[in-house]
Amino acid sequence: DMNQFRAYDLPMRIFHWVFVVLFVTSFTIANVIDDDSVLFAYHMLSGMLMVAVVLLRIVWGFVGSRTSRFSSFVLSPRALLGYLKSIFSGQSKRYLGHNPASSYVAIILMTVALCLGLTGLLMVFGINKHFFEEFHELLANGFLIIVILHITGGVLHQVKHKDGLLSSIVTGKKETIEGEEPIQSNGSMFALFYIVFIISFGGYLYSSFDANSGKLGVFGQQIQLSEDEEHEEREHESDDDDD
């Protein structure tokens, strides 16, 4: 289409959808499966993969095509306020890459995802477990709220301006924007690496997890993911002794 040009490269679009799928998977398992069940541990495996995917996205944020780079994000509070007001009026400035709202959303969600991974790890190692459990849940719920606001904002923008904003994260294309040049590279080689990495690392985590013992053997370490009943009993006994 002559009126459309490339706004987002392939690695960024793949990241966006893999990130969505992994968060939904982790959040659903954590809220549907009882935490005593061995299946509960699969939300941790999905979370570990999500952290790895975010770390790769951060690398791409420095070396990727123009609109994938963090340097192209619009992080001025004034621009954000102006953009949010413009969603409801006709005078909206259009952006080839991330608009101010999606710039903030991207940074916040990546940060929260890394914090979810860190708090999950601290819980697994039994460090301030109850505190980090509460904090982990708070982060996950906050993540969900931001995602809902992000989707709502995107839909409102699309209804108001009908400029292909929503479809751009699938097709990579937006309607021509005056004064903007399309990105040149689609990042196909990195996209291929990304897909191979996600499948390989996901497969490695899945095959390294022993559902019978609830243990994950990675990089020469044995990590207890699902609750070991004897360990739980010992914890309760020590809590009783403290009382």
N, C-alpha and C positions, 0 to 999 in steps of 0.2 A: 504494500500500500504506500503510495507516494506521500501521503499525509502523516505517515508514521516513521519514526526512526528509533534506533536501538538506544535504550536508556539504561538497561541493567544487563550485566554479563551472566553467563550460564552458572559459574560457581556461586554467585550471590543468590540466584534463584533456587538452586539446589539446596544451599544452606538454609534458606528461609523455610522451605517445605520439610526438610529433614528435621529441623529444629522444632517445627510445629508438631510433627508426628511423634518425636521422642518425648516432648513435654506432655502431650495428651496421653501417651502410653504410660509414662511414669505417674502422672497425676491420677489417672483412672485406676491403675493397679493399687496405688497407695490408698485410694478412697473406697475401693470396692472389695479388695482382698483383706482378710483379717491379718494383722501383723504377726500372728503366731504361725501363719501358713508359710510353707517353703516358697510358694508362688510370690509372696510379698517381696522376696529378694530380687525378683526380676525388675521391679521398679528401680532398684539400685543399679542394675546392669544397664538399663535404659538411660539412667541418669549419668552414669560414667561415660557412656557413648556421647551423650549430649554435651558434656564438658569438653570431650576431645574435639567434637565438631565445632564448638565455640572457639577453642584455641586455634583451630585452623582458620576460622573466619577472621580472627584477630590478625593473623599473619596476612591474610588476603586484604585486610583493611589498610595495610601499608604497601603492598606490592601489586594489588589488583588494578583493574581499570578505573578510570577517573571517578565514576559514581559509586564504586565499591569502597573507595578509600575514605578513611575517617576524616581526612582533610577536606573532603567535600561536604561533610555533614554541617547543617546549619544549626549551631548551638547557642544562638543569641536569644536570651529570654524575651527581648522585645519582638524579635522576628516570630517567636513561638506565639506570643500573645496576638500579634497581628494576624498570623495564619489562622489561629483558632476563631478569631472574630470573623475572618473572611469566609470560613466554611458556611456561615449563615448569611453572608451577603454575596453579591455578585462579583465584587472586586477582589478576586483571589489571585495572588501571584503564583504562577506555576513553576515547578522545578523539574529539571531533567532527572536528577537523582532523588535523594531523600529530601522531603520537605522538612520544615522545623519540627513538626510533630513526630514524624517517623524517625528523624535523627535522634531525638530524645528517647523514643521508645526502643530503638535498636540498642543504644548504649545501656539503658536501664535493664532491658531484658537479658542482655549478655552478662552484665554485672551480677544480676540476681541469679542467673543460671550457674555462674561460677561459685557464688555464695551457697547455693543449694548443694552443689557438689562438695564444697568444703565442710559445711555443717553435717552433711550425710556421712562424710568420712570420719569426722570427729565423733559422731554417734557410734559408728561401727567400732571405733577404737575405745569406746566407753569413756570419753573425756567429757565431763559435765553433761552426761547424757540427757538428763531431763530438761536442762536449760536449752541445749541445742535442738532437742526434739521440738520444743515449743517454737523456737526461732525458725526452724526448718519449715514447719507448717505455716507460720506467718508469711515467710518468703514465698512459698508455693501459692498461697491464696492471693498474695499481692501480685504475683506474676499473672495469675488468671484474670484479676481485675484489670490490669494494664492491657492484657490481650483483648479483653472485651471492649475496652475503651478505644483501642487501636482499630479494631474491626468496625466499630460504630462510626468512628471518625472517617474511615475510608469509605464506608457506604454513604454517609452524608455528603462527603466531597463528590463522590461519583454521581449521586442523585442531582446535586446542584450544578455540577460543571460538565458531566458526561464527557470526560476527556481521557477515558481509558486507564485511569489510575489503578483500579482494581485488577484489570486484566494484565497490567504491565509486569506484575510479579510472577505471572505465568509465561507470557510471551516475550517479556523483556523489552517491549516496545511501547512508546507513548506517542501521542499526537505531537507533531512538530511544534517546538517552542521557539518563538522569535528570539534571536540573539544567542541561541544555544546550538552547539555542534553535537551530533550523535557520537557515542563512544565508538572507537574503531575496533577494539578486540573483543571477541566473545569469550575469551579465556578457556577455549575448548580443552587444551592439554591439562590445565589445572582441574577442570571439571571432571575429566576422566580419572585423574589421580584421586580427587575427592571421593568419587563413587567407589573406586577400588579400596581406598582407605576405610571408608565407612563400612563396607561389606566385610573386609578383612578383620578390622578391629572388633566389629560387632560379633562376627563368627568366633573370634579368639575369646572374647568374654563369655559367650554362650557355651563354648566347648570347655572352658576352664572352670565352669561352675558345676560343682557336684551337688545335685538336688537332694541327695540322701543325707549328706552331712551339713548342707547349707554353707559349704566353704568354697571360696573362690581362690584358685591358685594362679596368681599373676606375677610375672617378673620374679619368680623364685620365692614369692611370699604367699602364705596361706592366710586369707582374711575370712573371718566368720561373718557371713552376711545375715543369714536367718538366725532367729533366736535359738540358741542351744538351751534345751530345757534344764539340764543340770546346772548350767551357768546361771540361768535365771533363778533357780532355786537357791543357789549359793548367794546370789545378790540379795534375794529376799531375806535369807537368814542373817546376812551381815547387816541389813537394814534393821531387822528386828533386834539384833544385838546392840546396835547403836541406840535404839529406843530404850 
